[in-house]
Amino acid sequence: MKTYDIIVVGAGILGIAHAYHCLQAGLKVALFEKTDYPRAATARNFGQVVPSGFATKWQSYGRESLDIYKSIQKQMDISVRPGGSIYLASNAEELVLLQELWRINQDNHYNSELLTRSQCLEQFPGLQPSYVLGGLYFPEEVTVDPRQVGQRLIQYCIDRYDLDYYPHTLANEVSVTNGEVELVTNHKQQYKAQKLFLCSGNEFQLLFPELFQASDLQLVKLQMLAIHPPADLKIKSSILTGWTIRRYESFQECPSFRSIKTREDETAYHRQKGIHILFKQADDGSIILGDSHEYTPIQQPEALAFDTDHAINQFILSEAQKIFQLDRALIRESWQGYYCQSASDDIFNQTIDQHIHIVTGIGGKGMTASLGYAKQHIQQVLALNSPIL
């Protein structure tokens, strides 16, 4: 039976983040994953690292994550790409929210730049002049490749910190005996540790079904697509647009947000399907577009259709063409993503017998904030005498 200081179950970005910070603290860590590498929410998102979209608490975690991503990227290519992020206002209300968030950013000492309409059109060729009134640019923000960053971070932890990684391994049974956690895998192998972090999304139901059934977790289904853009279109930054301004948490801290939201048409198609329009250019030149959001209680996943809704994809593409010059764009591929989130809190965090810590339900904050959140969570759970660097 192999013994570790820490076992982490689930190698999505939240699990990787917990493993990384335990390794940073000098602990011996094992990371278990049911597939070869993360294939679920971590691999099926935009890969936009945008603390700018979060309210103050989670923005601080996101900014910490930015620093960690950039630090690791200097040592190994984990797919971090600079370029910043820009929010584009399509009307006067959205422009007011950008101005108010800029002032909040100043108070929070987070660098952002208000851009005029002409500056937006100059810096982002291909923007439709009829769409944009102004922008708010965050130069420090980055993108990652969601299909690569997870496995590259795992390899970094193996190479740099001697992480023991167990792919294709299910946690069949977890228990606490004499103050130690015991894990039995689908291979009938046994492992021990002082602490276990269960970061396996909604799949903790297999180990703790009663706790799962009693939780307020929601399952969220996303749709995204990639298009072949015109050959001369280059988008240097993450693009977030008017509906994003009306959706993201950071703007909810703006003084005018509440009154602006009351004037929206809640019956509009994009509101019903949780759609806002995002752009990101991948390393291969394709443009990633999205995305939609549909919700169901975690105990009722069948309420979300398993197939792709082509009407949503066509709507996203048609709206994107109003923002960028994509008249000849063809859909290259489309896919779905699923993540879980707590309906009543910003993350689902439960402790069992002081040794098993279930951490999931981070929602759409995972890629941006997991590395920062896990740093303080590890510090708190392990009661370390000195802070993790």
CORZIJO-V413999 format. One record per pair of residues at least 6 apart in sequence whose ideal C-beta (glycine too) atoms are under 6 Angstrom apart, sorted by the first residue. I is the first residue (numbers start at 1). J is the second residue. D is the distance in Angstrom with one decimal. If there is no record, write none. Layout:
BEGIN
I/J/D  I/J/D
END
This chain:
BEGIN
1/190/4.6  1/192/6.0  2/191/5.2  3/192/4.6  4/28/5.0  4/30/4.7  4/193/4.4  5/27/3.9  5/28/4.8  5/194/5.5  6/22/4.5  6/27/5.2  6/29/4.7  6/193/5.7  6/195/5.4  7/30/5.1  7/183/5.8  7/193/4.2  7/196/4.5  8/15/5.0  8/18/5.3  8/19/4.6  8/31/4.8  8/197/4.8  9/32/4.9  9/171/4.7  9/198/5.0  9/200/5.4  10/199/4.0  10/200/3.4  11/31/5.5  11/33/3.6  11/38/5.2  12/38/4.7  12/42/4.1  13/42/4.6  13/366/5.2  13/367/5.7  13/370/4.6  14/199/4.6  14/362/5.8  14/366/5.8  14/370/4.6  15/199/3.6  16/153/5.1  17/370/4.2  17/371/4.6  17/374/3.6  18/197/4.7  18/374/4.7  19/29/5.1  19/31/4.7  20/157/5.8  21/374/5.2  21/375/5.1  21/378/4.3  21/388/5.4  22/29/4.9  22/378/5.9  23/29/5.3  23/157/5.9  23/161/3.8  24/388/5.1  25/388/5.5  29/163/5.7  30/164/4.5  31/163/6.0  31/165/5.2  32/166/4.7  32/169/5.0  32/171/5.9  33/167/5.1  34/170/5.2  36/167/4.8  37/150/5.8  37/151/4.0  38/150/4.0  41/339/4.0  42/150/4.9  43/146/5.3  43/147/5.2  44/337/3.4  45/146/5.1  45/337/5.8  45/367/5.7  46/278/5.9  46/280/5.6  47/143/5.3  47/144/4.6  47/145/5.7  47/146/4.1  48/143/5.7  48/238/4.5  49/141/5.9  49/142/5.0  49/368/5.0  50/85/5.1  50/141/5.5  50/368/5.7  51/59/4.6  51/62/2.9  51/63/4.9  52/85/6.0  52/138/4.6  53/248/4.0  53/250/5.4  54/62/5.6  54/249/5.4  54/250/5.7  55/249/4.4  55/250/5.9  55/253/5.8  58/365/5.8  58/369/5.3  61/369/4.1  61/372/3.4  61/373/4.5  62/368/4.5  62/369/4.6  64/372/3.2  65/369/5.7  65/371/4.0  65/372/4.2  68/371/4.5  69/80/5.0  72/78/5.6  73/80/4.0  76/156/5.1  78/149/5.5  78/152/4.2  78/153/5.8  79/144/4.9  79/145/3.9  79/148/4.7  79/149/5.0  80/142/5.2  80/144/5.6  81/143/5.0  82/142/5.6  83/236/4.9  83/237/4.6  84/137/5.8  84/138/5.5  84/139/4.4  84/141/5.4  84/237/4.7  85/138/4.7  85/141/4.2  85/237/5.8  85/238/4.1  86/135/4.8  86/137/4.6  86/237/5.2  87/136/4.7  87/240/4.7  87/245/5.6  88/132/5.0  88/135/5.1  88/241/5.1  89/95/4.1  89/98/5.3  89/133/4.9  89/134/5.0  90/131/5.4  90/242/3.8  93/260/4.9  94/242/4.8  94/245/4.7  95/133/5.2  95/134/5.0  96/256/5.3  97/245/5.3  97/251/5.1  97/254/5.1  98/136/4.2  100/254/3.9  100/255/5.9  101/251/6.0  101/254/5.7  102/112/5.5  102/114/5.2  102/136/5.8  105/112/4.4  111/140/5.8  112/136/5.6  112/138/5.2  113/137/4.6  114/136/5.9  115/135/4.2  115/137/5.6  116/134/5.9  117/132/5.7  117/133/5.5  117/134/5.6  120/132/5.0  120/135/4.5  121/127/5.5  126/233/4.9  126/324/5.0  126/325/4.8  128/323/5.8  131/322/5.9  131/323/5.0  143/238/5.9  143/280/5.9  154/165/5.8  157/163/4.0  158/165/5.9  169/185/5.0  170/186/4.0  171/183/5.6  172/184/5.3  172/186/5.4  173/184/4.2  174/183/5.4  174/207/5.3  175/182/5.2  176/353/4.4  176/355/5.0  180/192/5.2  181/193/5.0  181/196/4.4  181/355/5.0  182/192/5.6  183/191/4.7  184/190/5.4  195/355/5.7  196/356/5.0  197/357/5.0  197/359/5.9  198/204/5.3  198/358/4.6  199/359/5.2  201/340/5.8  201/360/5.6  202/298/5.4  202/340/4.6  204/358/5.5  205/212/3.7  216/342/6.0  216/343/4.3  216/344/5.2  217/298/3.9  217/340/4.8  217/342/6.0  217/348/5.9  217/361/5.2  218/295/5.2  218/341/5.5  218/343/5.4  219/296/5.3  219/298/5.0  219/301/5.4  219/340/5.6  220/293/5.7  220/295/5.6  220/339/5.4  221/294/4.6  221/304/4.6  221/338/5.7  222/291/4.9  222/337/4.1  223/292/4.6  223/312/5.1  223/336/5.8  224/290/3.7  224/291/4.9  225/289/5.3  225/313/5.3  225/331/5.4  225/334/4.0  226/286/4.5  226/288/5.4  226/332/4.6  226/333/5.1  227/287/5.1  227/329/4.4  227/331/5.6  227/332/5.8  228/330/5.0  228/332/5.3  229/287/4.7  230/328/5.9  235/279/5.8  235/281/4.3  238/280/5.4  239/279/3.7  240/278/5.8  241/277/4.6  241/323/5.8  243/276/3.8  244/276/4.5  245/251/5.6  247/276/5.1  251/257/5.5  273/292/4.8  273/312/5.9  274/292/5.7  274/293/3.0  275/292/4.8  277/319/5.3  277/320/5.6  278/290/5.5  280/288/4.5  281/287/5.6  282/288/5.9  286/332/5.7  289/316/5.5  289/320/5.2  292/312/5.0  294/304/5.7  296/303/3.9  296/304/5.2  298/340/5.7  308/334/5.8  313/334/5.3  320/326/5.9  340/361/5.1  341/361/5.1  341/363/3.2  342/348/4.6  342/361/4.2  347/361/5.7  347/362/5.1  348/360/5.1  348/361/3.2  349/359/5.5  350/358/4.5  351/357/5.3  375/388/5.6  379/388/6.0
END
